[in-house]
């Protein structure tokens, strides 16, 4: 009896079993390889995200250390120079030198794993501090009389500009750090999306090959995906917290300006005012025929009045009291008058009435935006006329500053002032647009939503 027809189903069954075994074994191997690859990718993503957060935190902490040390050192120099009793050498002088060393040490300890641009900014801070320290060392040779004559001028021409310059460099470093963090987060997100795509393809392949194995593999893959998503969301929350830290740095800078403005007005201004009153009384006591003494007193009084005007202008530029007392519109009109007085540019302000409960962040942001735009127009664009327009409605405030200056190419030239304006508008949840061209003037347009500002408060 021919048994070949009986052997055929058996051979076919064996082939089928081997085929199924090979298929399921290949699927199992594929799932195993894919699972191992996914785990490695997730571990690597976790390590990268941890390193990104650690690097960003280290840079921010180092920057904060530099700023704190510099602030203490700078304030110590100012208090020392403006003190009523002047001692050329002593414990206070040694303490200031020690604080200067702490600033330089903090700068030198700044992490070296940053880009060339960030290192260049750190180097500029180092150079500024060393230049200020060298200039301060030269004051040790001053006599008591020289100190009285030159201390306020030294603070005005050296300490305050250096302080402003260092704060601007620190803000630029913070922005570069934020940009690097965003770029690294984008890279992590891109790699995560790539991993998600590979896993999705595996799910589709497994579904086509067999329901049971596909369900098991899908369940396992979804668990991996959820874990990865949780890690990504945690990284996103960390990024938002770091952005809040950057915003806090801007707020601290604004508070420091307000503090300096008040100290200049209340302390230095009042002291010089009392000095002028005493000079007036002294002039009345000098005999009428003593013209030499009267002329000397008149020269001292003229110098004191000039110092009072300079301190008043500095205090108002740092933070005009009318911004808090009278509101945004009077402050903008004052800023326009001051710009016209200090330059050849005529400024015209058209502003709607603002509500009394306008958020302070919005008021300060609009004022700084207009201040920076007018300064750029007068200093860099050599404009003859400028127009400021502020339109208000319950949902938003629109600000536009236009000038007839020489213009520039925004895609090639992006200075610190423009970056600062963009950063302020971005932190308030608004939109920023700058239009310019050679010979076409410049127009800055910003829209600030009021609902976002109120929620932030």
C-alpha positions in Angstrom: 0.0 0.0 0.0 1.4 3.4 -1.0 1.8 5.5 2.1 3.0 8.7 0.2 -0.5 10.3 0.5 -0.4 9.8 4.3 3.1 11.1 4.6 2.2 14.3 2.7 -0.1 15.7 5.4 2.5 14.8 8.0 5.3 16.5 6.1 3.1 19.5 5.5 2.2 19.6 9.2 5.9 19.5 10.1 6.6 22.3 7.6 3.7 24.3 9.0 4.9 23.8 12.5 8.4 24.7 11.6 7.1 27.7 9.7 4.9 28.8 12.6 7.7 28.1 15.0 10.1 30.1 12.9 7.5 32.9 12.4 6.7 33.2 16.1 10.3 32.7 17.0 11.3 35.5 14.6 8.5 37.7 16.1 9.7 36.9 19.6 13.3 37.7 18.6 12.1 40.9 16.9 10.1 41.8 20.0 13.1 41.0 22.2 15.5 43.0 20.1 13.0 45.9 19.9 12.3 45.8 23.6 16.0 45.8 24.4 16.6 48.7 22.0 13.7 50.6 23.5 15.0 50.1 27.0 18.5 51.2 26.0 17.1 54.3 24.2 15.0 55.2 27.3 18.0 54.8 29.6 20.0 57.0 27.2 17.2 59.6 27.0 17.0 59.6 30.8 20.7 60.0 31.1 20.8 62.8 28.5 17.9 64.6 30.1 19.5 64.3 33.5 22.8 65.7 32.1 21.0 68.6 30.3 19.2 69.6 33.5 22.4 69.2 35.6 24.4 71.3 33.2 21.8 74.0 33.0 21.4 74.1 36.8 25.2 74.3 37.2 25.5 77.2 34.8 22.6 79.1 36.4 24.0 78.5 39.9 27.4 79.7 38.8 26.0 82.7 37.2 23.9 83.6 40.3 27.1 83.2 42.4 29.0 85.6 40.1 26.1 88.1 40.3 25.7 87.9 44.1 29.5 88.3 44.7 29.7 91.1 42.2 26.8 92.9 43.8 28.3 92.7 47.3 31.7 93.8 45.9 30.2 96.7 43.9 28.0 97.9 46.8 31.0 97.7 49.1 33.1 99.9 46.9 30.3 102.5 46.5 29.7 102.6 50.3 33.4 102.9 50.9 33.9 105.8 48.5 30.8 107.7 49.6 31.3 107.2 53.4 31.6 110.3 55.6 34.9 109.1 57.1 37.6 108.1 54.6 40.3 105.7 55.6 42.8 104.8 52.8 43.7 101.5 54.3 42.0 99.4 56.9 39.7 96.5 57.6 37.0 97.8 55.2 39.5 98.2 52.4 40.8 94.7 53.0 37.3 93.3 53.0 36.6 95.0 49.7 39.7 93.5 48.2 38.6 90.1 49.6 35.2 90.4 48.0 36.9 91.4 44.7 38.9 88.1 44.9 35.7 86.2 45.5 34.1 87.7 42.4 37.1 86.7 40.2 37.1 83.3 41.8 33.4 82.8 41.0 34.1 83.9 37.4 37.0 81.6 37.0 34.9 78.7 38.5 32.2 79.2 35.8 31.8 75.9 34.0 34.0 75.5 30.9 31.7 73.2 29.0 29.8 76.1 27.4 30.0 77.5 23.8 32.5 80.1 22.6 29.9 82.9 22.7 29.1 82.2 26.3 32.7 81.9 27.3 33.3 85.2 25.5 30.6 86.9 27.6 32.1 85.4 30.8 35.5 86.7 29.8 34.0 90.2 29.2 32.6 90.1 32.8 36.0 89.1 34.1 37.6 92.0 32.2 35.0 94.5 33.4 35.6 93.4 37.1 39.3 93.6 36.7 39.1 97.0 35.1 36.9 98.2 37.9 39.2 96.7 40.5 42.2 98.4 39.0 40.4 101.8 38.9 39.4 101.3 42.5 42.9 100.5 43.6 44.0 103.9 42.1 41.7 105.6 44.6 43.9 104.5 47.5 46.2 107.3 46.6 43.5 109.9 47.0 43.6 112.4 49.9 40.5 113.2 51.9 40.0 116.3 49.8 40.4 114.4 46.6 37.9 111.8 47.7 35.3 114.4 48.5 35.8 115.9 45.0 36.1 112.7 43.0 34.1 110.0 44.7 30.7 110.8 43.2 32.2 111.2 39.8 34.0 107.9 40.1 30.7 106.2 41.1 28.9 107.8 38.2 31.5 107.2 35.5 32.9 103.8 36.6 30.9 101.9 39.1 27.4 102.4 37.7 28.3 101.8 34.0 30.2 98.7 35.0 27.3 97.4 37.1 24.9 98.0 34.2 27.4 96.3 31.7 27.8 93.3 33.9 24.0 92.9 34.4 23.6 93.1 30.6 26.3 90.4 30.1 24.7 88.2 32.7 21.3 88.5 31.0 22.9 87.6 27.7 24.6 84.5 29.3 21.2 83.5 30.8 19.6 83.8 27.4 22.3 81.7 25.7 21.9 79.1 28.4 18.1 79.0 27.8 18.7 78.7 24.0 21.1 75.8 24.5 18.6 74.1 26.9 15.8 74.5 24.3 18.0 73.1 21.5 19.0 70.1 23.7 15.4 69.5 24.7 14.4 69.6 21.0 17.1 67.0 20.3 15.8 64.8 23.1 12.2 65.2 21.8 13.3 64.3 18.2 15.0 61.2 19.5 12.0 60.3 21.5 9.7 60.7 18.5 12.0 58.4 16.6 11.8 55.8 19.3 8.0 56.2 19.3 7.9 55.7 15.5 10.0 52.5 15.7 7.8 51.1 18.4 4.6 51.9 16.4 5.9 50.0 13.4 6.6 47.0 15.6 3.0 47.1 16.9 1.7 47.1 13.3 4.0 44.2 12.3 3.0 42.2 15.3 -0.7 42.8 14.7 -0.4 41.5 11.1 1.6 38.4 12.2 -0.7 37.3 15.1 -3.3 38.6 17.4 -2.1 37.0 20.6 1.5 38.1 20.2 0.6 41.5 19.0 -1.6 42.1 22.0 1.2 41.0 24.4 3.8 43.1 22.5 1.5 46.1 22.2 0.8 46.0 25.9 4.5 45.9 26.7 5.3 48.6 24.2 2.6 50.9 25.5 4.0 50.5 29.0 7.4 51.5 27.7 5.9 54.5 25.9 4.0 55.6 29.0 7.2 55.5 31.0 9.0 57.5 28.3 6.2 60.0 28.2 6.3 60.5 31.9 10.0 61.2 31.8 9.4 63.6 28.9 6.7 65.4 30.8 9.0 65.6 33.9 11.7 67.2 31.7 9.1 69.6 30.3 8.1 70.7 33.8 11.8 71.2 34.6 12.2 73.4 31.6 9.2 75.5 32.6 10.7 75.9 36.1 14.0 77.0 34.6 12.1 79.5 32.4 10.4 80.9 35.6 13.9 81.2 37.0 15.0 83.3 34.0 11.9 85.5 34.4 12.7 85.9 38.1 16.2 87.2 37.1 14.6 89.9 35.0 12.3 90.9 37.9 15.3 91.0 40.3 17.1 93.3 37.8 14.1 95.6 37.7 13.9 95.6 41.5 17.6 96.5 41.7 17.0 99.4 39.3 14.2 100.7 41.5 16.4 100.3 44.7 19.3 102.1 43.1 17.0 104.9 41.8 15.6 105.4 45.3 19.0 105.4 46.9 20.3 108.0 44.5 17.2 110.2 45.0 16.7 109.8 48.7 20.3 109.5 50.0 22.7 111.1 47.5 20.3 113.7 46.2 19.2 114.9 49.7 22.8 115.0 50.9 23.9 117.2 47.9 20.8 119.4 48.5 21.8 120.0 52.1 25.3 120.7 50.9 24.0 123.4 48.6 21.9 125.0 51.4 25.0 125.1 53.6 27.0 126.7 50.8 24.3 129.3 50.4 24.5 130.1 54.1 28.3 130.2 54.0 28.2 132.6 51.1 26.0 135.0 53.2 28.6 134.9 56.0 31.5 136.0 53.7 32.2 139.7 53.7 31.1 141.5 50.6 34.6 142.6 49.7 36.1 139.0 49.7 35.4 138.2 46.1 37.9 135.4 45.9 36.1 133.3 48.5 32.7 134.2 47.0 33.9 133.1 43.6 35.2 129.8 45.0 31.9 129.1 46.8 30.0 129.9 43.6 32.1 127.4 41.7 31.5 124.7 44.3 27.8 125.5 44.3 27.7 125.2 40.5 29.5 121.8 40.6 27.0 120.6 43.3 24.0 121.7 41.3 25.4 119.9 38.2 25.8 116.8 40.4 22.3 117.1 41.6 21.0 117.3 38.1 23.1 114.3 37.0 21.9 112.2 39.9 18.3 113.2 39.3 18.6 112.2 35.6 20.2 108.8 36.5 17.5 108.1 39.1 14.7 108.9 36.6 16.3 106.9 33.8 16.7 103.9 36.1 13.0 104.0 37.3 10.9 107.1 37.0 8.7 107.6 40.0 5.8 108.8 37.9 5.5 105.3 36.4 4.3 104.2 39.8 2.7 107.4 41.0 1.0 108.8 37.9 0.8 105.8 35.6 2.2 104.6 32.2 1.1 107.4 29.9 2.7 110.3 31.9 5.9 108.2 32.2 6.0 107.7 28.4 5.4 111.4 27.8 8.2 112.2 30.2 10.5 109.7 28.4 9.7 111.3 25.1 10.6 114.8 26.4 13.8 113.5 27.9 14.8 111.8 24.7 14.1 115.0 22.7 16.1 117.1 25.2 19.1 114.8 25.1 19.1 114.4 21.3 18.0 116.1 18.1 15.1 113.7 17.7 11.5 114.9 18.1 9.3 112.3 19.8 5.5 112.3 19.5 3.4 110.1 21.8 -0.2 109.0 21.1 -1.5 106.8 23.9 -5.0 105.7 25.0 -6.0 106.2 28.6 -4.9 103.2 30.7 -6.8 101.7 33.6 -5.5 102.2 37.1 -5.3 98.4 37.7 -3.0 97.8 34.7 -0.6 95.1 35.9 2.8 96.4 36.9 4.6 93.8 34.7 2.8 95.2 31.7 3.5 98.8 32.6 7.2 98.1 33.2 7.5 96.0 30.0 5.9 98.7 27.8 8.0 101.5 29.4 11.3 99.5 28.9 10.2 98.6 25.4 9.6 102.3 24.4 12.8 103.4 26.3 15.0 100.9 24.4 13.4 101.6 21.0 13.8 105.4 21.4 17.4 105.1 22.6 18.2 102.9 19.6 16.5 105.4 17.2 18.4 108.4 18.7 21.8 106.7 19.2 22.1 104.2 16.3 19.6 105.2 13.7 20.2 109.0 13.9 16.5 109.6 13.5 15.0 113.1 13.4 11.5 112.1 14.4 9.9 109.2 16.2 6.3 108.3 17.0 5.0 106.2 19.9 1.6 104.7 19.7 -0.1 102.8 22.6 -3.6 101.4 22.0 -5.6 99.7 24.8 -8.5 97.4 25.0 -9.6 95.0 27.8 -8.0 92.0 26.1 -4.6 93.5 25.1 -2.3 96.5 24.7 -0.6 97.2 21.3 2.6 99.2 21.3 4.2 100.6 18.1 7.4 102.7 17.9 8.4 104.0 14.5 11.3 106.3 13.4 12.7 107.9 10.2 16.3 106.8 10.9 18.8 105.1 8.6 17.4 101.6 9.3 19.2 98.3 9.2 18.8 94.6 8.2 17.1 92.8 11.1 18.1 89.4 9.7 21.8 90.3 10.0 21.9 92.7 12.9 20.4 91.6 16.2 21.9 93.6 19.1 21.4 93.1 22.8 18.7 95.8 22.9 16.5 94.0 20.4 17.1 90.7 22.1 16.1 92.3 25.4 12.9 93.7 24.0 12.0 90.3 22.5 12.7 88.6 25.8 10.4 91.0 27.8 7.6 90.6 25.3 7.9 86.8 25.3 7.8 86.6 29.1 4.6 88.6 29.1 3.1 86.1 26.6 3.0 88.6 23.8 4.1 88.8 20.2 7.0 91.0 18.9 7.7 92.2 15.3 10.4 94.4 14.0 10.4 95.9 10.5 13.3 97.8 9.1 15.5 98.3 6.0 18.4 100.5 5.0 17.1 104.0 4.5 13.5 103.0 5.4 13.5 103.6 9.2 12.5 101.1 11.8 9.1 100.1 13.2 8.8 98.0 16.4 5.4 96.5 17.1 4.4 94.5 20.2 1.1 93.0 21.3 0.7 92.2 25.0 -2.3 90.1 26.1 -3.7 91.4 29.4 -5.3 88.1 30.4 -1.9 86.3 30.4 -0.4 89.1 32.5 -3.2 88.9 35.1 -2.8 85.1 35.3 0.9 85.5 35.9 0.2 87.9 38.8 
